[in-house]
């Protein structure tokens, strides 16, 4: 399935979650088995020959793509979660939101030092959450091998915050 076909399956929801935002709803793509398979296949093909040890996926929509990709590539899966959701000892990273801050966490022992980690999420917008995720991975002594997204909203310039990282986005708006 071509990327324009995949893009046609993503629904626009105006004024969600607040007025002025045009939300890219991926649930309409996910309900199509061939489209979901095509996304996982595209990521698998892109990263099949990379030397990866771990997929780190960001809560919660990143889990949708990260877990099956880790399974397909035969590497470990690590969830990056909102503060207070992980049960063992964690490290945390705070990042800026449009109004205020948020904090994400990673289990301190989730990724071994020196591991090559692919970060997966559904959407690259401003890059704040992903930058914080990269910081966590690097804090434990691992290497960010790349960043993979289903959708990139290029007009929000998230790549600017992520300079120096290899970025793959299947669909760009």
Order of alpha helices (4+ residues) and beta strands (2+ residues): alpha-beta-beta-alpha-alpha-beta-alpha-beta-beta-beta-beta-alpha-beta-alpha-beta
